[in-house]
């Protein structure tokens, strides 16, 4: 099991941070571990899609479901041959012009050697930290 939790305070209001996080056209700017995204079905609160995730050496085709709770949370569930689990992003208003973004991953890797699990965990942690930094820069400079 891979469990990761990262947080970052961003000097921007919840509305601005939310706009960036749900800008699906630019999602790859922030979450660089996702590619070949194909939306299968979408409505105001839910997106179902197929996407390849992970580094090239451990790339996994996944089915994903994203559930939106506007300006509060984004829950991504994913399922693939060797990976399954969730990423939850929670927005916490700190003040009028500051928002904390909490990201939690809870993944299960199936049939993956222990040393590879550690590599995957480190990669996801780095991508998450980088994504939070990029979201902060985008929100704070606009």
C-alpha positions in Angstrom: 0.0 0.0 0.0 1.2 3.5 -0.9 0.0 6.3 1.3 1.1 9.9 0.7 -0.1 13.2 2.2 1.1 16.6 1.0 -0.1 20.1 1.8 0.6 23.7 0.7 -0.8 27.1 1.6 -1.4 29.3 -1.4 -1.8 33.0 -1.2 -5.0 33.1 -3.2 -8.7 32.7 -2.5 -10.5 29.4 -2.9 -12.2 30.5 -6.1 -8.9 31.1 -7.9 -7.3 27.9 -6.6 -10.4 25.9 -7.7 -10.3 27.4 -11.2 -6.8 26.2 -11.7 -7.4 22.7 -10.3 -10.4 22.1 -12.5 -8.9 23.5 -15.7 -8.8 20.1 -17.4 -7.2 21.5 -20.5 -4.1 22.5 -18.5 -4.1 19.6 -16.0 -0.9 18.1 -17.5 1.0 21.3 -16.6 0.5 20.4 -12.9 0.1 16.6 -12.8 2.9 15.5 -15.1 2.4 11.8 -14.2 -0.8 11.7 -16.4 -0.9 11.4 -20.1 -3.1 10.0 -23.0 -6.2 11.2 -21.2 -9.5 10.4 -22.9 -12.8 11.5 -21.4 -15.4 8.8 -21.7 -18.3 10.6 -19.9 -18.7 13.9 -18.2 -21.3 16.0 -16.3 -21.1 18.9 -13.8 -20.0 16.7 -10.9 -18.4 13.6 -12.4 -15.8 12.8 -15.1 -15.1 9.3 -16.2 -12.0 8.9 -18.3 -9.1 6.6 -19.4 -5.5 7.7 -18.8 -2.0 6.4 -18.7 -0.3 7.2 -15.4 3.2 6.9 -14.0 6.8 7.1 -15.4 7.5 5.4 -18.7 9.0 2.4 -17.0 5.9 1.8 -14.9 3.2 3.3 -17.1 -0.2 2.0 -16.3 -3.4 2.3 -18.3 -6.2 3.2 -15.9 -9.9 3.9 -15.8 -10.5 7.0 -13.7 -13.5 8.6 -12.0 -13.3 12.2 -10.8 -16.0 13.4 -8.4 -16.2 17.2 -7.8 -17.5 18.9 -4.7 -17.2 22.5 -6.0 -14.6 24.6 -4.2 -14.2 21.9 -1.5 -12.7 18.7 -3.0 -11.7 16.6 -6.0 -11.7 12.9 -5.6 -10.0 10.8 -8.3 -10.5 7.0 -8.1 -8.3 5.0 -10.5 -8.1 1.3 -11.5 -5.5 -0.4 -13.6 -3.9 -3.8 -14.0 -1.3 -3.2 -11.2 -2.6 0.0 -9.5 -5.8 1.0 -7.9 -6.8 3.6 -5.3 -7.6 7.3 -4.8 -6.2 10.8 -4.8 -8.2 13.3 -2.8 -7.6 17.0 -3.1 -9.2 19.1 -0.3 -9.4 22.9 -0.4 -9.3 24.6 3.0 -10.0 28.4 3.2 -7.5 29.9 5.7 -8.5 33.5 5.1 -10.0 35.7 2.4 -6.8 35.4 0.3 -5.2 32.2 1.5 -6.2 28.6 0.8 -4.5 25.4 2.0 -4.6 22.5 -0.5 -4.3 19.0 1.0 -3.5 16.1 -1.3 -3.8 12.5 -0.1 -3.0 9.4 -2.0 -4.1 5.9 -1.0 -3.0 3.3 -3.6 -2.5 -0.4 -3.8 0.1 -1.8 -6.2 -0.6 -5.4 -7.2 2.2 -7.8 -8.2 4.9 -5.1 -7.8 8.2 -5.9 -5.9 8.7 -4.0 -2.7 11.6 -2.0 -4.0 9.5 -0.8 -6.9 6.8 0.2 -4.5 9.3 2.6 -2.8 10.3 4.1 -6.2 6.6 4.6 -7.1 5.9 6.2 -3.8 8.8 8.6 -4.1 7.8 9.5 -7.7 4.2 10.2 -6.7 5.3 12.3 -3.7 7.6 14.4 -6.0 4.9 14.9 -8.7 2.5 15.9 -6.0 4.9 18.4 -4.4 5.7 19.8 -7.9 2.0 20.1 -8.8 1.3 22.0 -5.6 4.1 24.4 -6.2 3.0 25.0 -9.8 -0.6 25.6 -8.7 0.6 28.0 -6.1 2.7 29.9 -8.7 -0.2 30.1 -11.1 -2.7 31.2 -8.4 -0.4 33.7 -6.8 0.8 35.4 -10.0 -2.5 35.9 -11.8 
